């Protein structure tokens, strides 16, 4: 029996595959600095941001120094806000929320997700929202296990082999069948 559905954030609930793509594209467009140059300035901080060791505001002076330009940190928040949300997936999540626990499990930067919880209303749809930077989780395989374990303490379900995130739910044909089953179940509940 399905009790909860967890979505990844970037590439599932957003139309951009990564945070880096969204932020770098926006900053490049607003400053006129090349995309690759901005990407490279952030690259060495990515792991620390994902693990919660640093925030964007803490690294911002160093990024500006590498870019040889003082850039107002307000542009960074605007870059977060430029995240293109996947409206179809949000509608799907809202539909699911009528009958299931719906959350987010994401490998992401704490300050970005905190900002988007309010700006994009993530908290009104998803609970819990588990972010790698909140728990300092690291290596991909370990991170997935740690995130699920952390999430189980905040959610109505415990981690099991059948726990699927939205990204994995849509990743292969067998799981597409499960998504169809889930949608059909929601439609039957609405009808009955």
N, C-alpha and C positions, 0 to 999 in steps of 0.2 A: 504494500500500500504506500502510495506517495504521500509524504507529510510536508515536505519542504522542497523548494527549488532555489538554488543559489546561482547567481549570475556572476561572471567575470565582468569587469568594468570596461576597460579599453578593448575595442574590437568586438564587443558583444552589445553592451549598452551604449557604446559610442560608435560612430561611423569611422573613426580613425583607429588604426590598429594599436598605436602606442601613444602614451603621454608625450614622449619625446617628439613625435611627428607633429602633434597639435601645437605644443609650446614653441618648438623651433620654427615651424612655419609662420606662426603668428608674429613672433619676435623678429624674424627676418623681414617679413612684409612691413612691419611698423618702423623698423630702424634702417632698412636698406642694407643691412649686413647680410652677407651670404649665408644661406641655409647651412652649408657644411661647416662654416666657421663657428656659427652658434652651436651647432650640434657638438662639435669638438670641444668647445669651451665647457659644456655641461657634462660631457662624457665621463670624465674622471671622477665626478661626484655622484654618478647615477647609483652605484651600489650603496653608498652612505645614505643617500636620500631614500632608497627603497628599504633599507634596514632601520630607518629612523634615527640614525646617528647624527644627521644634519638636516636642517630645513633649507628651503630655497632662500629665505632671507639671510641665513648664515653664510651661504656660499655666494650670494649675489655680488658682493664687492670683488671677490676673486674672479667671477665670471666677467664682470665689467672690465677688470684689469686685463684679463686675457683678450678681450675684444677691443681693448684700447679705447674704450668709450664709456662715459658715465651714462647709464641708462636708468631712468626712474623705475623703481621697483613696482610701481603701479602697473606698468606694462606686463609684468609677470602675472599679476592677478587677472588682468584682462585676457592674457593668454589662457589661463585656466578657464575663464568664462567663455572662451571661443571654442571650447570642446563641443564638437558636433554630436549631439545626442541622437541616438537611434530611436525615434519616436515609436516605431512599430514594436520594438522590444519593450519599451516602457509601457505601451498599451497592453502587451502580452503579460508583463509582470503585474500590472494593476488587475487584470482579469484573474490571474492566478491568486493574487492576494485575497480575493474574496473567499477562497477555500483552503489555501495553503499558507504556510510560513514562507516568506520570500525574502531572501537576503543577498548580499554581495560578499564574495570572497575575492580579494584582488591583491596582486603584487604591485604596490603603488606607493606614492609619496603621501605622507600623512597630511601635510599642509594643503596639498592640492585637493585631496578627498574631503578634508574638513571644510574647505572653502566651497566645494561643489555640493556638499550636504545641504548647505543653506541656499546657495545661489541657484542650483538646479533642483532643489527639493528632494534630494535622494532619500533623506530620512522619512519623508512622508510615504514612501513606497516600500523601502527596504529596511528590514530589521531582523537580524543584525547586519552591520556593515563591518566586515573584518578586513583590516588593511595590514599588509606585511610590515610596514613601518611602525605600526602600533605595537607589534609584538617582537620586533627585531629578528624576524625569521629570515633565513639566508638561502642556502642552496636550493635550487628548484624542487627536487624530490622531497628534501627535508621540509622545505617551506610549505609544500602542499599538505603534508601530514600535520605539521605544527598548526597551520591555519585551520584545518578541519578540527583538530583537537581543541583549539582555542574557541572555535565557533560552537562546538558542542556544549560548552559551558554557558553559552548565551542564547541558545536556541531550543526549539521544541523537539529536536531530533538529535540522536547521537550519530557519530560517523559510522557508516557501514559501507560494505563494498558497493551498495546500490546508490550511494550518495553521489549525485552528479551535479557539476556546476553547469551554468547555462552554456558556456563555451563548449564543454564536452557534450552537453545534451544535443547540441547542433552539429557536432563534429563528424559524425558518421551516420550511415544509413540506419543502423539498428537503433541508434539513439533518436533519430528523426521519427522512427516509429513510436518511440516512447513519448516524444513531444506531441505527436498526433494523438496518442492515447490520452495524454494529459489534457489536451485541448478538448477532446471529445468528452472526457469526464467533467470538465468545467461546464461545457455546454449542456450536458445532461442535468447537472446540478441546478443550473439556471432555469432549465425547462421544467424541472420537477419540483 
